[in-house]
Amino acid sequence: MNFKMLLPFVVWIAVAMTASAQDAVPREILGRTHMIKVGDAQGTGFGVEYKGKLYFVTARHVVADLPSKDAVLEVMKAGTWTKVHTIRTFFPRSPEVDIAVFETDEKIPVPYEILMATGKDGATLGQQLWFLGYPWGLGSHSANGIEIPFIKRGTMSAIDGSNPQAPVIYIDGFNNPGFSGGPIVYWDLQAHAYRILGVVQGYKEEAAKMMVNGHLADTKLLVNSGILIGYSIKHVIEAIEGK
């Protein structure tokens, strides 16, 4: 299966394409974000370019059962699960970083406009950003079978760098099961361009409360707190380079 066939040119959805339009997501990143499945685990993955080569990125926990070489992913294409063969699987040095990177045999003839953020740039605390994915397998679907991920908006809220090998990005944004492995995108204020900030891991859970004898009490039911957890895209580059 050719990975480039998984990058449809989306013409039926209105998106921002200029530097002055910072309130939407460019179609390029929409076209390379896909629903994936490994066994019973389902999530989101997206393509990135590094030194002219195409890699596929997702959350480590979604693909935990795959081998380190010759792994096969199931990717949704035109309403059908399509098997995609990869060469090798890379993981960040820290096992706490919930990211997996798949090497493909594809070359990128034209560089992507939306690049991965390096350590020199990044989102500012309080800045708006977007995260993409397929919650419960849902997304936009056209009559000709093109799938587009959900787009949600959040705020860059905090960074927990207490573990320097696996800093955690916290975003004020309500995501759902199925977003795991999706890209987090922001507008780089220095470069005046969209960049990929990180990868969605999931959300912070909290115990649901219920009223008991006039008092709120915690239950054993864990619910979504509305805080998204992500990891920096820099771990993708480190994994590829073996750092």
N, C-alpha and C positions, 0 to 999 in steps of 0.2 A: 504494500500500500504506500503510495507516494504522500509524504507529509504535506507537500505543497498543495495537494488537492484538498487538504483540510483547511485552507485559508481562502474561503470564498470572498469574492469582491462584493461587498454588501452595498447595494444601490437603493434599497427600498426603505431604508431607515434614515431619518435625519440626524446627523451627528456633526460635531464641530470639527473643522479641518484647518482653522487658522489660529494664529497665536492670540488674536483678540477675542476669540470665542473660548472662554475657559469654564463654561458651565455645562459641558457635555463631554462624552467620551469619543475619541476618534474611532472611525470604523476599522482602522487597521488592527487595533487591539481586540475589537469585537470579533473580527474575522479569524483571529488565531487563538481564541479561547473556546475550549470544547468540553463537553460532558464526557467523562471517562468512567470505566467500570473495571474492577478487578474482583472476580468472584462475586460476593454479595456486597462488597464495598463500592460505593459510588461517590464521585466527587467531580472536581473540575481540574483541568490542566491547560497549559498555554505554551505556545512556542516562543523561544527567545533566540536571538542571534548572538554568536560569540566567535569572533575572528572568521566571519564568513560562513560559519557552519550553523545548522539548525539543531537546537536542543529542545526537549520537551520537559516542562517543569510541573510538578504537582506537590501535594503534601505526602510526606513519608508514610503516614499512617494509612493512607488510602491504598498504597501499593506495597504494604509490608510483606505480603506473601510472594512477591515476584523474585525471580533469581537475579543475580548481579550481572549476568550476561544473557544476551539473546532473549530478553523479556518481551512478552507480547501484551500490549494494552488493547482494550476494547474502547474504541472512540466512536461517539455518535456522529454519523454522517448521513444526511438526507433521510433521517428517520430510521436508520438502520445501524446496529452495532457492527463496526468494522474492525477487524483485527489489524493492528499496526505493530510491526516487528522493529525492535530497537537493537542496538549493538551492545552498549554497556550502560550500567546504572551507577551514578555517582551520588554520594551522600556527603553532607558537610561533616567536618571533623567532630563536632559535638553531637552526640546522639539526641540531645535535647532540641536541636533545631529540626523542626518538622518539615523538612524539604527533601525531595528526591528529584534528581536530574537524569534524564535519559538521553544518551547520545544516539543520533540518527546518522544515516549515510547521506543526508540531504545537504546540498550547498545552497546558500542564499545568493542568487544572482544580483539582486538589488537590495542594498542594506535597508533594514527597518528604520522608519523614522522615530518610532518610540523605542528608546534604548533602556537598558537597565541602569539604574542609578549606581554610581560608583561611591566610594567613601567620601568624595569631595563635595557631593551635593546631597540634597535630601529635603524632605518636607519640614516646614516650620511648625512648631507646636501651635495648635489652633487653626492650622490651615485645612481647607476643605480638600478631600480626596474621594476617590471612588473605588469600589471593589466589585468584582465581576464573578459570576458563578451560576450554577444551575441548582437552586434549592428544590429538593425532592424531584429532581429531573425536569423542573419547569424552566421555560424560557420562551423567547419569541420564535415563532415558526411561520415561514412563508409557504405559499402554495407550491413552490418548486422545491421544498424540502430543506431550505437553509435554516439553520438554527442559530439564534443569537442569545447570549447569556443575559440573565437579569443584571441590571445595573443599579447599585445602591450607593448612597452617599454617606460619608462620615466625616468626623473631625479628628485630626491628629491630636491625641489627648496626652499621651505619656510614653516614656521609654524606660523600661526597667533594665539597666545595665549592670546589675549586681553580679551577673555571670557574664564576664566579658566575651566568653566563647559563644554565648547564645542570648544576646540582648532581645528583649521582648518588646514588640510594638503594640501599644494599646490604642484602639480607635473607638471613639464614641459612634457606634453604628450597629444596628440590629441585623445580624446575619442569621442564616438558617442552615440546617443540615444540607449538605450538597455544595456549599460554597468552599469547602476545604480544598486547597490547592489552587484557588483562583488568584489572579493578579490584583495587587493594590496599586492604583495609578494616581499620580498627582501632577500638578503643574509646577515645573521647576522655575522659580522666580528669577534665578540667575541666568539660566540658559534660554528662558522664554520658550519652553517646549515641554511636552508631556514626557514623563518618565515612569518607569515601573519601580515602585518603592519596595515592594515586598510580596510575600505569599501569605494567603489566608491560612491560618491553622484551625481556627474555630472560634468559640466564644467562651467567656468566663461564666461559669455556672454559679448560681446561688440557690439556697434552699427556699422553696416556696413557703409562704406563711398562710396561716388560717386563723380565724378567730375562735378562741376556746375560752368560754366563760368570761367573755368580754376583754380578753387579752390576746394579742398576736403571738403565735407560737410557730417556730420553725417546723417544717415537715421533712420527710425523707425524699420528697420530690424535688429534683433539681431542675431549675428553669433558666432560661437565657437572661442574663443580667443586662444585655444591651451593650456590653463591652466586647469588641472584636479583638482577637489575639492574632498577631502576625509576626513573621520573621523577615529580616532584611533580605533583599534580592542579592546583596553582596555575597551571601553564602552560596549562591548558585555559581558565581565565578570562582570562589574558593574551592568548591567541590570539583569543578571541571579541571582546575589547575592542580588539584591535589594538595592544596595548602592546609 
